[in-house]
Amino acid sequence: MSLKEDFENVLKKLQAERDEAKLKLHLASMEARQEFEEAEKDWRHLKAKAAEIGDESVETSEEFIANAKIVGEELKDAYHRIAKRLAG
């Protein structure tokens, strides 16, 4: 095999690896985007709860506040997963 053929084989292998990496990156970013969109719904819900909790004219229960904290923890986890997908 000539040097030129060796080089062409290396290029073909690199092209295949590049294409695979590009596809995985695209899919990961799609998944991250979808998860972020879901997290945005929870974020809006949490902000609404926070506004209600902050409004002294609205009576809030401990259960209501506990549920808001749970949603906040779920959001934190979702944001960490999204960041991990994008990093990696």
C-alpha distances in whole Angstrom, upper triangle without the diagonal:
4,7,8,6,7,10,11,10,13,15,15,16,19,20,21,22,24,26,27,29,30,32,33,34,36,37,39,40,42,43,45,46,48,49,50,52,54,55,56,59,60,60,63,64,65,66,69,70,70,72,74,74,75,78,81,83,80,81,78,78,76,74,73,72,70,68,67,66,63,62,61,59,57,57,55,53,52,51,49,47,46,45,43,41,41,40,37
4,5,5,6,9,10,11,12,14,15,17,18,20,21,23,24,26,27,29,30,32,33,35,36,38,39,40,42,44,45,46,48,49,51,52,54,55,56,59,60,60,63,65,65,66,68,70,70,72,74,74,75,78,81,83,81,81,78,78,76,74,73,72,70,68,67,66,64,62,62,60,58,57,56,54,52,51,49,47,46,45,43,42,41,40,37
4,5,5,6,9,10,11,12,14,15,16,18,20,21,22,24,26,27,28,30,32,33,34,36,37,38,40,42,43,44,46,48,48,50,52,53,54,57,58,58,60,62,62,63,66,67,67,69,72,72,72,75,78,80,78,79,76,76,74,72,71,70,68,66,65,64,62,60,59,58,56,55,53,51,50,49,47,45,44,43,41,39,38,37,35
4,5,5,6,9,10,11,12,14,15,16,19,20,21,22,24,26,26,29,30,31,33,35,36,37,39,40,41,43,45,46,47,49,51,52,53,55,57,56,59,61,61,62,65,66,66,68,71,71,71,74,77,79,77,78,75,75,73,71,70,69,67,66,64,63,61,59,58,57,55,54,53,51,49,48,46,45,43,42,40,38,37,36,34
4,5,5,6,9,10,10,12,14,15,17,18,20,21,23,24,25,27,29,30,31,33,34,36,37,39,40,42,43,45,46,48,50,50,52,54,55,56,58,60,60,61,64,65,65,67,70,70,71,73,77,78,76,77,74,74,72,70,69,68,66,64,63,62,60,58,57,56,54,53,52,50,48,47,46,43,42,41,39,37,37,36,34
4,5,5,6,9,10,11,12,14,16,17,18,20,21,23,24,26,27,28,30,32,33,34,36,38,39,40,42,43,44,46,48,49,50,53,54,54,56,58,59,60,62,63,63,66,68,68,69,72,75,77,74,75,72,72,70,68,67,66,64,62,61,60,58,56,55,54,52,51,49,47,46,45,43,41,40,39,37,35,35,33,31
4,5,5,6,9,10,11,12,14,15,16,18,20,21,22,24,26,26,28,30,31,32,34,36,37,38,40,42,42,44,46,47,48,51,52,52,54,56,56,57,60,61,61,63,66,66,67,69,72,74,72,73,70,70,68,67,65,64,62,61,59,58,56,55,53,52,50,49,48,46,44,43,41,40,38,37,35,34,33,31,29
4,5,5,6,9,10,10,12,14,15,16,18,20,21,22,24,25,27,29,30,31,33,35,36,37,39,40,41,43,45,46,47,50,51,51,53,55,56,57,59,61,61,63,65,65,66,69,72,74,71,72,69,69,68,66,65,63,62,60,59,57,56,54,53,52,49,48,47,45,43,43,41,39,38,37,35,33,32,31,29
4,5,5,6,9,10,11,12,14,15,17,18,20,21,23,24,26,27,29,30,32,33,34,36,38,39,40,42,44,45,46,49,50,50,52,54,54,56,58,59,60,62,64,64,65,68,71,73,70,71,68,68,66,64,63,62,60,58,57,56,54,52,52,50,48,47,46,44,42,41,40,37,36,36,34,31,31,30,28
4,5,5,6,9,10,11,12,14,15,16,18,20,21,22,24,26,27,28,30,31,32,34,36,37,38,40,42,43,44,47,48,48,50,52,52,53,56,57,57,59,62,62,63,65,68,70,68,69,66,66,64,62,61,59,58,56,55,53,52,50,49,47,45,44,43,41,40,39,37,35,34,33,31,29,28,27,25
4,5,5,6,9,10,10,12,14,15,16,18,20,21,22,24,25,26,28,30,31,32,34,36,36,38,40,41,42,45,46,46,48,51,51,52,54,56,56,58,60,60,61,64,67,69,67,67,64,65,63,61,60,58,57,55,54,53,51,49,48,47,45,43,42,40,39,38,36,34,33,32,30,28,27,26,24
4,5,5,6,9,10,11,12,14,15,17,18,20,21,23,24,26,27,29,30,31,33,35,36,37,39,40,42,44,45,45,48,50,50,51,54,55,55,57,60,60,61,63,67,68,66,67,64,64,62,60,59,58,56,54,53,52,50,48,48,46,44,43,42,40,38,37,36,34,32,32,30,28,27,27,24
4,5,5,6,8,10,11,12,14,15,17,18,20,21,22,24,26,27,28,30,32,33,34,36,38,38,40,43,43,44,46,48,48,50,52,53,54,56,58,58,59,62,65,67,64,65,62,62,60,58,57,56,54,52,51,50,48,46,45,44,42,41,40,37,36,35,34,31,30,30,28,25,25,24,22
4,5,5,6,8,10,10,12,14,15,16,18,20,21,22,24,25,26,28,30,31,32,34,36,36,38,41,42,42,44,46,46,47,50,51,51,53,56,56,57,59,63,64,62,63,60,60,58,56,55,54,52,50,49,48,46,44,43,42,40,38,38,36,34,33,31,29,28,27,25,23,22,22,20
4,5,5,6,9,10,10,12,14,15,16,18,20,21,22,24,25,27,28,30,31,33,35,36,37,39,41,41,43,45,45,46,49,50,51,52,55,55,56,59,62,63,61,62,59,59,58,56,54,53,52,50,49,48,46,44,43,42,39,38,37,36,33,33,32,29,28,27,26,23,22,22,20
4,5,5,6,9,10,11,12,14,15,17,18,20,21,23,24,26,27,29,30,32,33,34,36,38,39,40,42,44,44,46,48,49,50,52,54,54,55,58,61,63,60,61,58,58,56,54,53,52,50,48,47,46,44,42,42,40,38,37,36,34,32,32,31,28,27,27,25,22,22,22,19
4,5,5,6,8,10,11,12,14,15,16,18,20,21,22,24,26,27,28,30,32,32,34,36,37,38,40,42,42,43,46,47,47,50,52,52,53,56,59,60,58,59,55,55,54,52,51,49,48,46,45,44,42,40,39,38,35,34,34,31,30,29,28,25,24,24,22,19,19,19,16
4,5,5,6,9,10,10,12,14,15,16,18,20,21,22,24,25,26,28,30,31,32,35,36,36,38,40,41,42,44,46,46,48,50,50,51,54,57,59,56,57,54,54,53,51,50,48,47,45,44,43,41,39,38,37,35,33,33,31,29,28,27,24,23,22,21,18,17,17,15
4,5,5,6,9,10,10,12,14,15,16,18,20,21,23,24,25,27,29,30,31,34,35,35,37,39,40,41,43,45,45,47,49,50,51,53,57,58,56,57,54,54,52,50,49,48,47,44,43,42,40,38,38,37,34,33,33,31,28,28,27,24,23,23,21,18,18,18,16
4,5,5,6,9,10,11,12,14,15,16,18,20,21,22,24,26,27,28,30,32,33,34,36,38,38,40,42,43,44,46,48,48,49,52,55,57,54,55,52,52,50,48,47,46,44,42,41,40,38,36,36,34,32,31,30,28,26,26,25,22,21,21,19,16,16,17,14
4,5,5,6,9,10,10,12,14,15,16,18,20,21,22,24,26,26,28,30,31,32,34,36,36,37,40,41,41,43,46,46,47,49,53,54,52,53,50,50,48,46,45,44,42,40,39,38,36,34,33,32,30,28,28,26,24,23,22,20,18,18,16,13,13,13,11
4,6,5,6,9,10,11,12,14,15,16,18,20,21,22,24,25,26,29,30,30,33,35,35,36,39,40,40,42,45,45,46,48,52,53,51,52,49,49,48,46,44,43,42,40,38,38,36,34,33,32,30,28,28,26,24,23,22,20,18,18,17,14,13,14,12
4,5,5,6,8,10,11,12,14,15,17,18,20,21,23,24,25,28,29,30,32,33,34,35,38,39,40,42,44,44,45,48,51,52,50,51,48,48,47,45,43,42,41,39,37,37,35,33,32,31,29,27,27,25,23,23,22,19,18,18,17,14,14,15,13
4,5,5,6,8,10,10,12,14,15,16,18,20,21,22,24,26,27,28,30,32,32,34,36,37,38,40,42,42,43,46,49,50,48,49,45,45,44,42,41,40,38,36,35,34,32,30,30,28,26,25,24,22,20,20,19,16,15,15,14,11,11,12,10
4,5,5,6,9,10,10,12,14,15,16,18,20,20,22,25,25,26,28,30,30,31,34,35,36,38,40,40,41,44,47,49,46,47,44,44,43,41,39,38,37,35,33,33,31,29,28,27,25,23,23,21,19,18,17,15,13,13,12,9,8,10,8
4,5,5,6,9,10,10,12,14,15,16,19,20,21,23,25,25,27,29,30,31,33,35,35,37,39,40,41,43,46,48,45,46,43,44,43,41,39,38,37,35,33,33,31,29,28,28,25,23,24,22,19,18,19,16,14,15,15,11,10,13,12
4,5,5,6,8,10,11,12,14,15,17,18,20,22,23,24,26,28,28,30,32,33,34,36,38,39,40,42,45,47,44,45,42,42,41,39,37,36,35,33,32,31,29,27,27,26,23,22,22,20,17,17,18,15,13,14,14,10,10,13,12
4,5,5,6,8,10,10,12,14,15,16,18,20,21,22,24,26,26,28,30,31,32,34,36,36,37,40,43,45,42,43,40,40,38,36,35,34,33,30,29,28,26,24,24,23,20,19,19,17,14,14,14,11,9,11,10,6,7,10,9
4,5,5,6,8,10,10,12,14,15,16,19,20,20,22,24,25,26,28,30,30,32,34,35,36,38,41,43,40,41,39,39,38,36,34,33,32,30,28,28,26,24,23,23,20,18,18,17,14,13,14,12,9,10,11,7,6,10,10
4,5,5,6,9,10,11,12,14,15,17,19,19,21,23,24,25,27,29,30,32,33,34,36,38,41,42,40,41,38,38,37,35,33,33,32,29,28,28,26,23,23,23,20,18,19,18,15,15,16,13,10,13,13,10,10,14,13
4,5,5,6,8,10,11,12,14,16,17,18,20,22,22,24,26,27,28,30,32,33,34,36,39,41,38,39,36,36,35,32,31,30,29,26,25,25,23,21,21,20,17,16,17,15,12,13,13,10,8,11,12,8,10,13,13
4,5,5,6,9,10,10,12,14,15,16,18,20,20,22,24,25,26,28,30,30,31,34,37,39,36,37,34,34,33,31,29,28,27,25,23,23,21,19,18,18,15,13,14,13,9,9,11,8,5,8,9,6,7,11,11
4,5,5,6,9,10,10,13,14,15,17,19,20,20,23,24,25,27,29,30,31,33,36,37,35,36,33,34,33,31,29,29,28,25,24,24,22,19,19,19,17,14,16,15,11,11,13,11,8,11,13,10,10,13,14
4,5,5,6,9,10,11,13,14,16,17,19,20,22,23,24,26,28,29,30,32,36,37,34,35,32,33,32,30,28,27,27,24,22,23,21,18,18,19,16,14,16,15,11,12,14,12,10,13,14,12,12,16,17
4,5,5,6,9,10,11,12,14,16,16,18,20,21,22,24,26,27,28,30,33,35,32,33,30,30,29,27,25,24,23,21,19,20,18,15,15,15,12,10,12,11,7,9,11,9,7,11,12,10,12,15,15
4,5,5,6,9,10,10,12,14,15,16,18,20,20,22,24,25,26,28,31,33,30,31,29,29,28,27,24,24,23,21,19,19,18,14,14,15,12,10,11,11,8,7,11,10,7,10,12,11,11,15,16
4,5,5,7,9,10,11,13,14,15,17,19,20,21,23,24,26,27,31,32,29,30,28,29,29,27,24,24,24,21,19,20,19,15,15,17,14,11,14,14,11,11,14,13,11,14,16,15,15,18,19
4,5,5,7,9,10,11,13,15,16,17,19,20,22,23,25,26,30,30,28,28,26,26,26,24,21,21,21,18,16,17,16,12,13,14,11,10,13,12,9,11,14,13,11,15,16,15,16,19,20
4,5,5,6,9,10,10,12,14,15,16,18,20,21,22,24,27,29,26,27,24,24,24,22,20,19,19,16,14,15,13,10,10,11,9,6,9,10,7,8,11,11,10,13,15,15,15,18,20
4,5,5,6,9,10,10,12,14,15,16,18,20,21,22,26,27,25,26,23,25,24,23,20,19,20,17,15,16,15,12,12,14,12,9,12,13,10,10,14,14,12,15,17,17,17,20,22
4,5,5,6,9,10,11,13,14,16,17,18,20,21,25,25,23,24,22,23,23,21,18,18,19,15,14,15,15,11,12,14,12,10,13,15,12,13,16,16,15,18,20,20,20,23,25
4,5,5,6,9,10,10,12,14,15,16,18,20,23,24,21,22,19,20,20,18,15,15,15,12,10,12,11,7,8,11,9,7,11,12,10,11,15,15,14,17,19,19,20,23,24
4,5,5,6,9,10,10,12,14,15,16,18,22,23,20,22,19,20,20,19,16,15,16,13,10,12,12,8,8,11,10,7,10,12,11,11,14,15,14,16,19,20,20,22,24
4,5,5,6,9,10,11,13,14,15,17,20,21,19,20,18,20,20,19,16,16,17,14,12,14,14,11,11,14,13,11,14,16,14,14,18,19,18,20,23,23,23,25,27
4,5,5,6,9,10,11,12,14,15,19,19,17,18,15,17,17,16,12,13,14,11,9,12,12,9,10,13,12,11,14,16,15,16,19,20,19,21,24,24,25,27,29
4,5,5,6,9,10,10,12,14,17,18,16,17,14,15,15,14,11,10,12,9,6,9,10,7,7,11,11,9,12,14,14,14,17,19,19,20,23,24,24,26,28
4,5,5,6,9,10,10,12,16,17,15,17,15,17,17,17,13,12,14,13,9,11,13,10,10,14,14,12,14,17,16,16,19,21,20,21,24,25,25,27,30
4,5,5,6,9,10,11,14,15,12,14,13,15,16,16,12,12,15,13,10,13,14,12,12,16,16,14,17,20,19,19,22,24,23,25,27,28,28,31,33
4,5,5,6,8,10,13,14,11,12,10,12,13,12,8,8,11,9,7,10,12,10,11,14,15,14,16,19,19,19,22,24,23,25,28,29,29,31,33
4,5,5,6,9,11,13,11,13,10,13,13,13,10,9,12,11,8,10,13,11,10,14,15,14,16,19,19,19,22,24,23,25,27,29,29,31,33
4,5,5,6,10,11,10,12,11,14,15,16,12,11,15,14,11,14,16,14,14,18,19,17,19,22,22,22,25,27,26,27,30,31,31,33,36
4,5,5,8,9,6,8,8,11,13,13,10,10,13,13,11,14,16,15,15,18,19,19,21,23,23,24,27,28,28,30,32,33,34,36,38
4,6,7,9,7,8,6,9,10,12,9,7,11,12,9,12,15,14,14,17,19,18,20,23,23,23,26,28,28,29,32,33,34,35,37
4,6,9,8,10,9,12,13,15,12,11,14,15,12,14,17,17,16,19,21,20,21,24,25,24,27,29,29,30,33,34,34,36,38
4,5,6,8,9,13,15,16,13,13,17,17,15,17,20,19,19,22,24,23,24,27,27,27,30,32,32,33,36,37,37,39,41
4,5,7,9,12,14,17,14,14,17,18,16,18,22,21,21,24,26,25,27,30,30,30,33,35,35,36,38,40,40,42,44
4,6,9,13,16,18,15,15,19,20,18,21,23,23,23,26,28,27,29,32,32,32,35,37,37,38,41,42,42,44,46
4,6,10,13,14,12,13,16,16,15,18,20,20,20,24,25,24,26,29,29,30,33,34,34,36,38,39,40,42,44
4,7,10,12,10,11,14,15,14,17,19,19,20,23,24,25,26,29,29,30,33,34,35,36,39,40,41,42,44
4,7,8,6,7,10,11,11,13,16,16,17,19,21,21,23,25,26,27,29,31,32,33,35,37,38,39,41
4,5,5,6,9,10,11,13,14,16,17,19,20,21,23,25,26,27,29,31,32,33,35,37,38,39,41
4,5,5,6,9,10,10,12,14,15,16,18,20,21,23,24,26,27,29,30,32,33,35,36,37,39
4,5,5,6,9,10,10,12,14,15,16,18,20,21,22,24,26,27,29,30,32,33,35,36,37
4,5,5,6,9,10,11,12,14,16,17,19,20,21,23,25,26,27,29,31,32,33,35,36
4,5,5,6,9,10,10,12,14,15,17,19,20,21,23,25,26,27,29,30,32,33,35
4,5,5,6,9,10,11,13,14,15,17,18,20,21,23,24,26,27,29,31,32,33
4,5,5,6,9,10,11,12,14,15,17,18,20,21,23,24,26,27,29,30,32
4,5,5,6,9,10,11,12,14,15,17,19,20,21,23,24,26,27,29,30
4,5,5,6,9,10,10,12,14,15,17,19,20,21,23,25,26,27,29
4,5,5,6,9,10,11,12,14,15,17,18,20,21,23,25,26,27
4,5,5,6,9,10,10,12,14,15,16,18,20,21,23,24,26
4,5,5,6,9,10,11,12,14,15,17,18,20,21,23,24
4,5,5,6,9,10,11,12,14,15,17,19,20,21,23
4,5,5,6,9,10,11,12,14,15,17,18,20,21
4,5,5,6,9,10,10,12,14,15,17,18,20
4,5,5,6,9,10,11,12,14,16,17,18
4,5,5,6,9,10,11,12,14,15,16
4,5,5,6,9,10,11,12,14,15
4,5,5,6,9,10,11,12,14
4,5,5,6,9,10,10,12
4,5,5,6,9,10,10
4,5,5,6,9,10
4,5,5,6,8
4,5,5,6
4,5,5
4,5
4
